[in-house]
Amino acid sequence: MPLIATAAALAALLLGATHPARADAPAPPAAPARPALEPRAYIAFDWVGLAEDEELRCAFANTSEGAVDPFAGGSEIRRARLGVHGSLSPFLYLKCEYDFGGGDAEAKDVYLELRGVPQVPTIRIGHQHEPLNRLSGSSKYTLFLERALPGALASGRNTGIRLLASPFQRRVTFSAGGYRDSDGRGAGNEGEGYDLAARATGLVSYRDDGRRLIHLGVFYGRQEREAAGVRFRQRAETHYGPYLVDTGVLAADRVDLLGGEWAVVQGPLSLQAEYLRANVDLKGQDASALNGYFVAATWSPTGGHRRYSRSSGAFSGFQPRHSFQPQAGHWGGWVLLARYSHLDLDDGVVAGGRLSDWTLGINWYLESNVRVMWNYVLAERDEGGRVQVAQMRIQVQT
């Protein structure tokens, strides 16, 4: 009997090999796609020195014994981010990134996206940036060491859900989301506050694969803060030193943030400007309007251009004409920077102060993802006093 069974099996295999399968036969199930996740790293080392004048030193003097100089400079690992990103399936994208630069693990971009479904916008769920004043892009791509002063008015990362779309051949972007106010672990408690945020951008002109473009954008956000209140404060454009302007904690029910952005790229030259206004609805008081703006110019004497992402309506780094190749006579790319920014935290009963910064800088790109940055900042308070900042960063990312 075993011999007969074996012969029958062989006959069946031979018949299957010589006669093609019927056209209406069901296809074998496809093997599930394996996740295509890639590791990601982003490291930035900073060195900072500050020199304040006598008026500012007296304003922030601490006479207690053994007090630390508030204007002491130093060095630090500004960012040390590790994570993974990539596709889980043809329609699911995962990004998980934590920052260890402060000594503890802090959640940055930790979210899941549903993308690529016909007639459906991208849906992003998790810990992420709110879509406000995002033209400069991620800190990986900003040309200055620190963001401009008006960033103190905008929300950062929170936990929520966001819709993103880039119709009209990606000449326009829309983004809107709802968020719960959360901490560095992505945790938010009931009653701590909620945010709504939206941004729309358009390319008035886009030529030469983004080497020449004109960008316009507007954004709006609402923060509900019935219990926690709000606070706006800002240093000079550095991660060191004291907060030079500070509203303190304001008993506010709501903050409405609105603003506009504009940018022009003409090959190695770029110009950028943004304006932000925060209308703070104070309990038992008239609303206060706090605002800020900046204008910036960059130019590369070695060629190259700022990269621009049409799907997000934001800059995504700088592309030098040549990478660092001494044997070929190429020494990388250089970019010269200048920016003026202003922040006004005074209006009505709010007396947080006014601050203006001039920033000059030079960036040296060995590769598009490896650079050395130098910034000089002159910060001056309207209330009196100024501080000068010299800082340098070495940044590597994958």
GIFENBEL-V351715 format. One record per backbone hydrogen bond with DSSP energy under -1.0 kcal/mol. CO is the residue of the C=O (numbers start at 1). NH is the residue of the N-H. If there is no record, write none. Layout:
CO;NH  CO;NH
//
This chain:
1;5  2;6  3;7  4;8  5;9  6;10  7;11  8;12  9;13  10;14  11;15  12;16  13;17  14;18  15;19  22;25  38;85  40;83  41;398  42;81  43;396  44;78  44;79  45;394  46;76  47;392  48;74  49;390  51;388  53;57  54;58  55;59  56;60  64;67  69;72  74;48  76;46  76;78  79;44  80;100  81;42  82;98  83;40  84;96  85;38  86;94  87;36  91;115  92;88  92;89  93;113  94;86  95;111  96;84  97;108  98;82  99;106  100;103  106;99  109;97  110;127  111;95  112;125  113;93  114;123  117;120  122;164  123;114  124;162  125;112  126;160  127;110  128;158  130;132  134;137  135;315  138;141  138;142  148;151  149;152  150;153  156;130  158;128  159;180  160;126  161;178  162;124  163;176  164;122  165;174  167;172  168;171  171;203  173;201  174;165  175;199  176;163  177;197  178;161  179;195  180;159  183;186  184;107  187;183  189;192  193;181  194;224  195;179  196;222  197;177  198;220  199;175  200;218  201;173  202;216  205;214  207;212  208;211  211;267  212;207  213;265  214;204  214;205  215;263  216;202  217;261  218;200  219;259  220;198  221;257  222;196  223;255  224;194  225;229  230;250  232;247  234;244  234;245  236;238  245;234  250;230  250;252  251;283  253;225  254;281  255;223  256;279  257;221  258;277  259;219  260;275  261;217  262;273  263;215  264;271  265;213  266;269  268;300  269;266  270;298  271;264  272;296  273;262  274;294  275;260  276;292  277;258  278;290  279;256  280;282  280;288  281;253  282;285  288;280  290;278  291;344  292;276  293;342  294;274  295;340  296;272  297;338  298;270  299;336  300;303  305;319  307;316  309;313  309;314  314;309  317;307  319;305  323;332  325;328  325;330  326;329  330;325  333;365  335;363  336;299  337;361  338;297  339;359  340;295  341;357  342;293  343;355  344;291  345;352  347;350  350;347  352;246  353;345  354;382  355;343  356;380  357;341  358;378  359;339  360;376  361;337  362;374  363;335  364;372  365;333  366;324  367;370  369;397  370;366  370;367  371;395  372;364  373;393  374;362  375;391  376;360  377;389  378;358  379;387  380;356  381;384  385;381  386;53  387;379  388;51  389;377  390;49  391;375  392;47  393;373  394;45  395;371  396;43
//
